[in-house]
Amino acid sequence: MTGTARGRRGPAGMEEKGEAAGLGFLGLDRMRLLLPLPLPEKLSARTLRTHLYNHYLGSRKVREQRRWLLLLWVVIWSLISCCILFLMSSQAVEKRREALASMCDERARMLQDQFNVSMNHLQALAILISTFHHSKNPSAIDQLTFARYAERTAFERPLTSGVAYAVRVTHAEREQFEREQGWSIKKMYSSKKQSPGPGDAEVREPAAEYAPVIFAQDAYKHVISFDLLSGNDDRENVLRARESGKGVLTAPFELLNNRLGVISTYTVYESELPPNARPHERIQAAIGYLGGIFDIEALVDKLLHQLAGKQSIMVNVYDTTKESPISMYGSSDTGSGMCHVSTLNFGDPSRRHAMHCRFIQKPPWPWLAITSSFGTIVIALLIGYIFHATVKRIAKVEDDYQEMMELKKRAEAADIAKSQFLATVSHEIRTPMNGVLGMLQMLMDTDLDTTQQDYVRTAQASGKTLVSLINEVLDQAKIESGKLELEAVPFDLRTVCDDILSLFCGKVQEKGLELAVYVSDQVPHTLIGDPGRIRQIITNLVGNSIKFTERGHIYLTVQVVEEVMSCLEVETATQYTKTLSGYPVANRRRSWENFRLFNRELHSSDVSFAPIASDSISLIISVEDTGVGIPFEAQSRVFTPFMQVGPSIARIHGGTGIGLSISKCLVGLMKGEIGFASKPHVGSTFTFTAVLMRARPSSNENKSLDFKEINALVVDHRPLRAKVTKYHLQRLGVKTELTTDLDQFVSKMNCGSRFAKLVLIDRETWLKESHSMPLLVRKLRNKDQTDSPKLFLLENPTSSVKSSSHISREYNLNVIMKPLRASMLQVSLRRALGEVDKVHCRNGVVGNPTLGSLLHKKQIIVVDDNIVNLKVAAGALKKYGAEVTCADSGKKAITLLKAPHSFDACFMDIQMPEMDGFEATKRIRVMERDLNERLERGEVPPECANVRQWRTPILAMTADVIQATHEQCLKSEMDGYVSKPFEGEQLYREVARFFQSHDQVQ
């Protein structure tokens, strides 16, 4: 099992090398620095995974800490989610505070703007009075005019409930003023007592100046004649207004409508003063005072009504001039919620006002913060769970991997034991079988009578059947273990097909079947592949067809895939006249309709057939029969190992049921596909494809020149059968013409047409056209020519021997028995033409003159521990003229092959006790190297005077089909191997190779 073990170590070594290279690319040196634990020097992917698992994932300490890590993970993310809840809640409160401030500032700004608009209209009214009352003489304004104008322009002052104008009167001007106005100046009272009526007596108290009201809006005309300077609040406002030149406000007071309000006072000057006028200048220039009454509650109510569509808030307006604020608007229940204070500026710098705003509704729950924090903790828990599950899963996978590796080692050990068992069983079974078959072959070479020959052939066929069965079982074992490999050697596929027909020639003649082969001209003469495996597949398919066919034919065809694609109708008809024997067959196209190759090609564009230019070539090989067919219910298990159609099939026809399974595996190794089409009681067609390589053309591929100038005529009423005959004749270089109509051909002869030198007539056609055949024979032989054509009768296996002999004797015909093969056809034609080969034959066995010329007089040593095998091998080599010396152990072989010696080659068994063939070969090569070193130093023994380098060709000789591989032979410095029992073709190939390459060395 050395080769097998080495074959496994090779890929593994490559795998480890590739993994190490890939890890080196990832930076293992850096990993050694980063990981705290020491890493092994030689590190591959597998060792790194095992190292990390043992020190990190798979350690007990880490497994115990995983629970605490998971708990710590949950606690940390719980704290993080609480922080997220707090921060987002704070942000929500801050946004609510900003929204309240924005709304409160907006209302304060709007209130100020509307108040300023009213104040501007008061200023405009003051200018009007100054222009049309003081500047005109007489005055253009009286009480009626003022009241009417004030009433009509009230919409421009929506915040004022009334206006009044007081004129400045000095004490000296009072008397004259009273006479002009018709009323006396009255004094205002700050107490709650009512003012005296018009008829009441009033005590005049002298004053420096007065400010009686001369004009007032109708709603407030009762204040006319009252002196504004007589009231404390009004006096203060008047004095502050004329000193500042701006409007001033009073403290809030109750209006007539029981609402709170303020009075805004403006000074009317005699002339326009500069902006930087001094207070005394303003006092001297003052001529009157205009007052406007503002209803603060109505003003704020109107403002809030305009903003009713927005979020509702609670508003309070305060006069904050003094320490205790005076409420000018709003409810006294201020609540304890969020509050925002906006400053109000009504234009009077001496008085301060503020607006307090609160939300009416309670703040909503911070759902975004709650859901975000909850989502965060859920995601964190999921991540923790996933991480925990992943680590746990990795640990589980690594445990399973370790268990699988252990099971793999056990399986590999069991596989090695199985291989060793198969090798031992193979050797122990094939070794005695080799002796049996070899002795039978040697017995066949002796003089035997007919009965003895029949007994020997029967025994030999039974032995070969047993060897074939052993090979199938071992092939199935190799396929299951993946150790089946294909060779790549040059071979002739046409010769392989002929050999297969020769193998089944006796069986088809016994069953009366017609067996034929056709290989397309597009198939190269020499291909590179595994001829043994192709022969095995075709042999299995043909053998199954013969086994299950009782009448009709078996037809083997080989074509190029592109040739079939160019004409899908080629030979697929089911009509009687278009088949080989006239019996119906299964539709061949259905056997490949599921092939991937054809499905791909059918969908591509249609192109005409052209030869493939590349070195690879795809062949399609079909085996068609007219047997019992396969039942439809059993067609699904055709390629299942050890399965047959039914129990009765196994009892009637025998077999193991693994031939088709092995064939399918072999086709897969050849990059091909296999399929079948079958119809019960009609027949089956098995088709497979194979990808082979083209061999370089050589001179010996040309057709035979022996029949180059010869023409032939094939008379057969079945075109397909005539095509097969033409194929074999053209392989020999014979120019062939086909005819299916005998009467038409006779008419051509009557016209003097040129006729062929060889005429081949199928016996079935002869019997069908029996009335015309005698006439044809006479015409062919009555021609006035010295060389009349040779007539051949192509006999079917079903023909009667007596009938065939009668026809051949009566008409002097040469009989050629089917199936047709090029070698057999060549011998028959030469015999008929008087060119019989002088080949020594005994008991029907033709020797191999080429192999005899190679081995003639060669000194060969055969090494085998089995005496029977020694006799068989020695007898087989002596048959070809070799002089054989036997040795029954490796030690004796070393003694006999100690250089210098006279042997030309050595056939050495592999499995021998004490010292096997490989060890013996290695020691022989060591002795030869020592001798060659002595030759290089000039220490030449007398026996080696004419030798430049000493090397004895050694061929491995074994019955072990598993261990005897070319790779093992090369490792042991062998020159090749042959399997036991010897086969002429393999023996010739190996002997020719090493004799041609080593004859000039020794």
Secondary structure as the mmCIF struct_conf table of DSSP 4:
data_model
#
loop_
_struct_conf.conf_type_id
_struct_conf.id
_struct_conf.beg_label_comp_id
_struct_conf.beg_label_asym_id
_struct_conf.beg_label_seq_id
_struct_conf.end_label_comp_id
_struct_conf.end_label_asym_id
_struct_conf.end_label_seq_id
HELX_RH_AL_P HELX_RH_AL_P1 THR A 2 LEU A 26
HELX_RH_AL_P HELX_RH_AL_P2 LEU A 28 LEU A 34
BEND BEND1 LEU A 35 LEU A 37
HELX_LH_PP_P HELX_LH_PP_P1 PRO A 38 PRO A 40
BEND BEND2 GLU A 41 LYS A 42
HELX_RH_AL_P HELX_RH_AL_P3 ALA A 45 LEU A 52
HELX_RH_PI_P HELX_RH_PI_P1 TYR A 53 LEU A 57
BEND BEND3 GLY A 58 GLY A 58
HELX_RH_AL_P HELX_RH_AL_P4 ARG A 60 ILE A 129
HELX_RH_PI_P HELX_RH_PI_P2 SER A 130 HIS A 134
BEND BEND4 SER A 135 PRO A 138
BEND BEND5 ALA A 140 ALA A 140
HELX_RH_AL_P HELX_RH_AL_P5 GLN A 143 ARG A 152
TURN_TY1_P TURN_TY1_P1 THR A 153 THR A 153
HELX_RH_3T_P HELX_RH_3T_P1 ALA A 154 GLU A 156
TURN_TY1_P TURN_TY1_P2 PRO A 158 LEU A 159
STRN STRN1 THR A 160 VAL A 167
STRN STRN2 VAL A 169 THR A 170
TURN_TY1_P TURN_TY1_P3 HIS A 171 GLU A 173
HELX_RH_AL_P HELX_RH_AL_P6 ARG A 174 GLN A 181
TURN_TY1_P TURN_TY1_P4 GLY A 182 GLY A 182
BEND BEND6 TRP A 183 TRP A 183
STRN STRN3 LYS A 186 LYS A 187
BEND BEND7 SER A 190 LYS A 193
HELX_LH_PP_P HELX_LH_PP_P2 GLN A 194 PRO A 196
TURN_TY1_P TURN_TY1_P5 PRO A 198 GLY A 199
BEND BEND8 ASP A 200 ASP A 200
BEND BEND9 ALA A 208 ALA A 208
STRN STRN4 GLU A 209 TYR A 210
STRN STRN5 PRO A 212 PRO A 212
STRN STRN6 VAL A 213 ALA A 216
HELX_RH_3T_P HELX_RH_3T_P2 ASP A 218 VAL A 223
TURN_TY1_P TURN_TY1_P6 ILE A 224 SER A 225
STRN STRN7 PHE A 226 ASP A 227
HELX_RH_3T_P HELX_RH_3T_P3 LEU A 228 SER A 230
BEND BEND10 GLY A 231 GLY A 231
HELX_RH_AL_P HELX_RH_AL_P7 ASN A 232 SER A 244
BEND BEND11 GLY A 245 LYS A 246
STRN STRN8 VAL A 248 LEU A 249
HELX_LH_PP_P HELX_LH_PP_P3 THR A 250 PRO A 252
STRN STRN9 PHE A 253 GLU A 254
TURN_TY1_P TURN_TY1_P7 LEU A 256 ASN A 257
BEND BEND12 ASN A 258 ASN A 258
STRN STRN10 LEU A 260 TYR A 269
BEND BEND13 GLU A 270 SER A 271
HELX_LH_PP_P HELX_LH_PP_P4 GLU A 272 PRO A 274
TURN_TY1_P TURN_TY1_P8 PRO A 275 ASN A 276
HELX_RH_AL_P HELX_RH_AL_P8 PRO A 279 ALA A 285
STRN STRN11 ALA A 286 ASP A 295
HELX_RH_AL_P HELX_RH_AL_P9 ILE A 296 GLN A 306
TURN_TY1_P TURN_TY1_P9 LEU A 307 GLY A 309
BEND BEND14 LYS A 310 LYS A 310
STRN STRN12 ILE A 313 ASP A 319
BEND BEND15 THR A 321 SER A 324
STRN STRN13 ILE A 326 TYR A 329
BEND BEND16 GLY A 330 GLY A 330
BEND BEND17 SER A 332 SER A 332
BEND BEND18 SER A 336 GLY A 337
STRN STRN14 CYS A 339 LEU A 344
BEND BEND19 GLY A 347 GLY A 347
TURN_TY1_P TURN_TY1_P10 PRO A 349 SER A 350
BEND BEND20 ARG A 351 ARG A 351
STRN STRN15 HIS A 353 PHE A 359
BEND BEND21 ILE A 360 GLN A 361
HELX_LH_PP_P HELX_LH_PP_P5 LYS A 362 TRP A 365
HELX_RH_AL_P HELX_RH_AL_P10 TRP A 367 MET A 444
TURN_TY1_P TURN_TY1_P11 ASP A 445 ASP A 445
BEND BEND22 THR A 446 THR A 446
HELX_RH_AL_P HELX_RH_AL_P11 THR A 450 SER A 481
TURN_TY1_P TURN_TY1_P12 GLY A 482 GLY A 482
STRN STRN16 VAL A 489 PHE A 491
HELX_RH_AL_P HELX_RH_AL_P12 LEU A 493 LEU A 503
TURN_TY1_P TURN_TY1_P13 PHE A 504 PHE A 504
HELX_RH_AL_P HELX_RH_AL_P13 CYS A 505 LYS A 511
TURN_TY1_P TURN_TY1_P14 GLY A 512 GLY A 512
STRN STRN17 GLU A 514 VAL A 519
TURN_TY1_P TURN_TY1_P15 ASP A 521 GLN A 522
BEND BEND23 VAL A 523 VAL A 523
BEND BEND24 HIS A 525 THR A 526
STRN STRN18 LEU A 527 GLY A 529
HELX_RH_AL_P HELX_RH_AL_P14 PRO A 531 LYS A 547
TURN_TY1_P TURN_TY1_P16 PHE A 548 PHE A 548
BEND BEND25 GLU A 550 GLY A 552
STRN STRN19 HIS A 553 VAL A 560
HELX_RH_AL_P HELX_RH_AL_P15 VAL A 561 SER A 566
TURN_TY1_P TURN_TY1_P17 LEU A 568 GLU A 571
HELX_RH_3T_P HELX_RH_3T_P4 TYR A 576 LYS A 578
BEND BEND26 THR A 579 TYR A 583
HELX_RH_3T_P HELX_RH_3T_P5 ARG A 588 SER A 591
TURN_TY1_P TURN_TY1_P18 TRP A 592 ASN A 594
HELX_RH_AL_P HELX_RH_AL_P16 ARG A 596 LEU A 602
TURN_TY1_P TURN_TY1_P19 HIS A 603 HIS A 603
BEND BEND27 SER A 604 SER A 604
HELX_LH_PP_P HELX_LH_PP_P6 SER A 605 ASP A 606
BEND BEND28 SER A 614 ASP A 615
STRN STRN20 SER A 616 ASP A 625
BEND BEND29 GLY A 627 VAL A 628
HELX_RH_3T_P HELX_RH_3T_P6 PHE A 632 ARG A 637
TURN_TY1_P TURN_TY1_P20 VAL A 638 PHE A 639
BEND BEND30 THR A 640 THR A 640
TURN_TY1_P TURN_TY1_P21 PRO A 641 PHE A 642
BEND BEND31 VAL A 645 VAL A 645
HELX_RH_AL_P HELX_RH_AL_P17 PRO A 647 HIS A 653
BEND BEND32 GLY A 657 GLY A 657
HELX_RH_AL_P HELX_RH_AL_P18 GLY A 659 LEU A 669
TURN_TY1_P TURN_TY1_P22 MET A 670 LYS A 671
STRN STRN21 ILE A 674 LYS A 679
TURN_TY1_P TURN_TY1_P23 PRO A 680 VAL A 682
STRN STRN22 GLY A 683 ARG A 694
HELX_LH_PP_P HELX_LH_PP_P7 ALA A 695 PRO A 697
HELX_RH_3T_P HELX_RH_3T_P7 SER A 699 GLU A 701
BEND BEND33 ASN A 702 ASN A 702
HELX_LH_PP_P HELX_LH_PP_P8 LYS A 703 SER A 704
BEND BEND34 LEU A 705 LEU A 705
TURN_TY1_P TURN_TY1_P24 ASP A 706 GLU A 709
STRN STRN23 ASN A 711 VAL A 715
BEND BEND35 HIS A 717 HIS A 717
HELX_RH_AL_P HELX_RH_AL_P19 PRO A 719 ARG A 731
TURN_TY1_P TURN_TY1_P25 LEU A 732 GLY A 733
STRN STRN24 LYS A 735 THR A 739
BEND BEND36 THR A 740 THR A 740
HELX_RH_AL_P HELX_RH_AL_P20 LEU A 742 ASN A 750
TURN_TY1_P TURN_TY1_P26 CYS A 751 GLY A 752
BEND BEND37 LYS A 757 LYS A 757
STRN STRN25 LEU A 758 ASP A 762
HELX_RH_AL_P HELX_RH_AL_P21 ARG A 763 LYS A 768
TURN_TY1_P TURN_TY1_P27 GLU A 769 SER A 772
HELX_RH_AL_P HELX_RH_AL_P22 MET A 773 ARG A 781
BEND BEND38 ASN A 782 ASP A 784
BEND BEND39 THR A 786 ASP A 787
HELX_LH_PP_P HELX_LH_PP_P9 SER A 788 PRO A 789
STRN STRN26 LYS A 790 GLU A 795
TURN_TY1_P TURN_TY1_P28 PRO A 797 THR A 798
BEND BEND40 SER A 799 SER A 799
HELX_RH_AL_P HELX_RH_AL_P23 VAL A 801 TYR A 811
TURN_TY1_P TURN_TY1_P29 ASN A 812 ASN A 812
HELX_LH_PP_P HELX_LH_PP_P10 LEU A 813 LEU A 813
STRN STRN27 ASN A 814 MET A 817
BEND BEND41 LYS A 818 PRO A 819
HELX_LH_PP_P HELX_LH_PP_P11 LEU A 820 LEU A 820
HELX_RH_AL_P HELX_RH_AL_P24 ALA A 822 ALA A 832
TURN_TY1_P TURN_TY1_P30 LEU A 833 GLY A 834
STRN STRN28 CYS A 841 ARG A 842
TURN_TY1_P TURN_TY1_P31 ASN A 843 GLY A 844
STRN STRN29 VAL A 845 VAL A 846
HELX_LH_PP_P HELX_LH_PP_P12 GLY A 847 GLY A 847
HELX_RH_AL_P HELX_RH_AL_P25 PRO A 849 LEU A 855
TURN_TY1_P TURN_TY1_P32 HIS A 856 LYS A 857
STRN STRN30 GLN A 859 VAL A 863
BEND BEND42 ASP A 865 ASP A 865
HELX_RH_AL_P HELX_RH_AL_P26 ILE A 867 LYS A 879
TURN_TY1_P TURN_TY1_P33 TYR A 880 GLY A 881
STRN STRN31 GLU A 883 ALA A 887
BEND BEND43 ASP A 888 SER A 889
HELX_RH_AL_P HELX_RH_AL_P27 GLY A 890 LEU A 896
TURN_TY1_P TURN_TY1_P34 LEU A 897 LEU A 897
BEND BEND44 LYS A 898 PRO A 900
BEND BEND45 ASP A 904 ASP A 904
STRN STRN32 ALA A 905 ASP A 909
BEND BEND46 ILE A 910 ILE A 910
BEND BEND47 PRO A 913 MET A 915
HELX_RH_AL_P HELX_RH_AL_P28 GLY A 917 ARG A 937
TURN_TY1_P TURN_TY1_P35 GLY A 938 GLY A 938
HELX_RH_3T_P HELX_RH_3T_P8 PRO A 942 CYS A 944
TURN_TY1_P TURN_TY1_P36 ALA A 945 ASN A 946
BEND BEND48 ARG A 948 GLN A 949
STRN STRN33 ILE A 954 THR A 958
BEND BEND49 ALA A 959 ALA A 959
TURN_TY1_P TURN_TY1_P37 VAL A 961 GLN A 963
HELX_RH_AL_P HELX_RH_AL_P29 HIS A 966 LYS A 971
TURN_TY1_P TURN_TY1_P38 SER A 972 GLU A 973
STRN STRN34 GLY A 976 SER A 979
BEND BEND50 LYS A 980 PRO A 981
HELX_LH_PP_P HELX_LH_PP_P13 PHE A 982 PHE A 982
HELX_RH_AL_P HELX_RH_AL_P30 GLY A 984 HIS A 998
TURN_TY1_P TURN_TY1_P39 ASP A 999 VAL A 1001
#
